[in-house]
Amino acid sequence: MNYRQRIVEEAAIMFRTYGIRAVTMDTLASSLGISKRTIYEVFKDKDELLKGVLQWMHEKQREIMVRIFNESENVIDAVFKMLDTMSDHFSKMSPAFIMDLKRFKKDILVNIKEINEMPYYQANTEILERGIREGLFREDIDLNITNKCLFEVARLTNDRELFPPDDFMSRDVVRNFYINYLRGISTPKGLELINRYEKARL
């Protein structure tokens, strides 16, 4: 593993655990057992490092989602597994990390979104098309509009300011937003599967 990969992976762990502002280049270097100068030879500043971390997180999550999608027996099964993975991913992020991203690094987030959407949401069109092929989603839905709606619904379910973890259980938020939206575009066969998978998770 090269220095860049080591630095990015360790920074990702530390950012997610302690928040962005709490992690300095000194503490990161100490954790890695390398000099701060070595980090600056790879990343010119902390903002560039954060961009690298977010890009790496995106790529890793995309790999996971593609694997789940390809290995699931049907699209409803894939959706529930993706949502479980998404919930687990966000539950492991410290509130400080999310707040730092939203309040202090909005410019970086915008730039990252221009390159690649944040994890999870790129595959909506593939999900919808597969669901139609499998007879689980209605054929009369507008793919473009529904895709945008699913993106926003998924984003809202992970908004910790809108749904503070102390007041709302992630499972309940997902069920009331994302799953209920899926019900609206599902065929009777799709609804039957949704009910089965929901019951299995109670």
C-alpha positions in Angstrom: 0.0 0.0 0.0 1.4 3.4 -1.0 1.6 6.4 1.3 -1.4 8.1 -0.4 -3.6 5.1 0.3 -2.4 4.8 3.9 -3.0 8.4 4.6 -6.5 8.5 3.0 -7.7 5.4 4.8 -6.4 6.5 8.2 -7.8 10.0 7.7 -11.2 8.6 6.8 -11.3 6.6 10.1 -10.2 9.6 12.1 -12.5 12.1 10.4 -15.5 9.8 10.8 -14.6 9.1 14.5 -13.7 12.6 15.7 -14.8 15.0 13.1 -12.8 17.0 10.6 -11.8 20.0 12.7 -10.6 17.8 15.6 -8.1 16.0 13.4 -4.9 17.8 12.7 -2.1 16.9 10.3 0.0 16.3 13.5 -2.4 13.9 15.0 -2.8 12.1 11.7 0.9 11.8 11.2 1.4 10.5 14.7 -1.4 7.9 14.2 0.3 6.8 11.0 3.8 6.8 12.4 5.1 9.1 9.7 6.2 12.7 9.6 3.8 15.6 8.9 6.1 16.5 6.0 5.4 13.2 4.3 1.6 14.0 4.4 2.3 17.4 2.8 4.3 15.8 0.1 1.1 13.9 -0.9 -1.6 16.5 -0.1 -0.9 20.2 -0.2 -3.4 21.0 2.6 -6.2 19.5 4.7 -8.9 20.5 2.2 -7.2 18.5 -0.5 -6.9 15.5 1.9 -10.6 15.8 2.7 -11.4 15.7 -1.0 -9.3 12.6 -1.3 -11.1 11.0 1.6 -14.6 11.7 0.3 -13.6 10.4 -3.1 -12.3 7.2 -1.6 -15.4 6.8 0.5 -17.5 7.2 -2.6 -15.6 4.6 -4.5 -15.7 2.0 -1.7 -19.4 2.5 -1.2 -20.1 2.3 -4.9 -18.2 -1.0 -5.0 -20.4 -2.4 -2.2 -23.6 -1.2 -3.8 -22.7 -2.7 -7.1 -21.9 -6.0 -5.5 -25.2 -6.0 -3.5 -27.2 -5.2 -6.6 -25.6 -7.9 -8.7 -25.8 -10.6 -6.0 -29.4 -10.0 -4.8 -32.1 -12.3 -6.0 -34.5 -9.4 -6.9 -34.5 -5.7 -6.9 -36.6 -5.4 -3.6 -34.0 -7.7 -1.9 -31.3 -5.4 -3.3 -33.0 -2.2 -2.0 -33.4 -3.5 1.5 -29.8 -4.7 1.7 -28.6 -1.3 0.3 -30.7 0.5 2.9 -29.3 -1.6 5.7 -25.8 -0.9 4.5 -26.5 2.8 4.2 -27.9 2.9 7.7 -24.9 1.1 9.1 -22.5 3.4 7.2 -24.1 6.6 8.6 -24.5 5.2 12.1 -20.7 4.8 12.3 -20.1 8.5 11.4 -19.7 10.8 14.4 -22.2 13.7 14.4 -19.1 16.0 14.4 -18.0 14.7 11.0 -21.4 15.3 9.4 -21.8 18.7 11.0 -18.3 19.8 10.0 -19.0 18.8 6.4 -22.3 20.7 6.3 -21.2 23.9 8.2 -17.6 24.4 7.3 -16.8 22.5 4.1 -19.8 23.2 1.8 -17.5 24.2 -1.0 -15.7 20.9 -0.9 -19.0 19.0 -0.9 -20.3 20.9 -3.9 -17.0 20.1 -5.8 -17.2 16.5 -4.9 -20.8 16.2 -6.1 -19.9 17.8 -9.4 -17.4 14.9 -9.9 -19.4 12.1 -8.4 -22.6 11.9 -6.3 -22.1 11.0 -2.8 -22.4 7.2 -2.0 -25.5 5.2 -2.7 -27.6 7.2 -5.0 -26.1 6.7 -8.5 -27.8 3.4 -9.1 -31.5 4.5 -8.9 -32.1 4.3 -12.6 -30.6 0.8 -12.7 -32.8 -0.1 -9.7 -35.9 1.2 -11.4 -35.2 -0.4 -14.7 -34.5 -3.8 -13.1 -37.7 -3.5 -11.0 -39.8 -2.9 -14.1 -38.1 -5.9 -15.9 -38.9 -8.1 -12.9 -42.5 -7.0 -12.8 -42.0 -5.4 -9.3 -42.3 -1.7 -10.3 -45.0 -0.2 -12.5 -44.2 0.3 -16.2 -46.0 3.6 -16.3 -43.6 5.5 -14.0 -41.4 8.3 -15.4 -37.9 7.1 -14.9 -36.3 10.6 -14.8 -38.8 12.1 -12.3 -38.9 9.0 -10.1 -35.1 8.8 -10.1 -34.8 12.4 -8.8 -37.5 11.8 -6.2 -35.8 8.6 -4.9 -32.5 10.6 -4.7 -34.1 13.3 -2.6 -36.0 10.8 -0.4 -32.8 8.8 0.3 -31.0 12.1 1.1 -33.7 13.2 3.5 -33.7 9.9 5.4 -30.0 10.5 6.3 -30.4 14.2 7.3 -29.4 14.1 11.0 -30.5 17.7 11.4 -33.9 17.0 10.2 -34.1 13.6 12.0 -31.8 13.8 15.1 -30.7 10.2 16.1 -31.8 10.9 19.7 -35.4 11.5 18.5 -35.8 9.3 15.5 -34.8 5.7 14.8 -33.2 5.4 11.4 -35.2 2.3 10.6 -38.5 4.2 11.2 -37.4 7.2 9.0 -36.4 4.9 6.1 -39.7 3.0 6.4 -41.8 6.1 6.4 -40.0 7.8 3.6 -38.2 5.5 1.2 -40.1 2.3 1.6 -43.5 4.0 1.4 -42.3 5.8 -1.8 -41.4 2.4 -3.2 -44.9 1.1 -2.4 -46.3 3.9 -4.5 -44.5 2.7 -7.6 -44.8 -1.0 -7.0 -47.0 -3.7 -8.6 -49.0 -6.1 -6.4 -46.1 -8.5 -6.8 -43.6 -5.8 -5.6 -45.9 -4.9 -2.7 -46.0 -8.5 -1.6 -42.2 -8.7 -1.5 -41.8 -5.3 0.3 -44.2 -6.6 3.0 -42.2 -9.8 3.3 -38.9 -8.1 3.7 -40.2 -5.5 6.1 -41.7 -8.2 8.3 -38.4 -10.1 8.3 -36.7 -7.0 9.7 -39.1 -6.3 12.6 
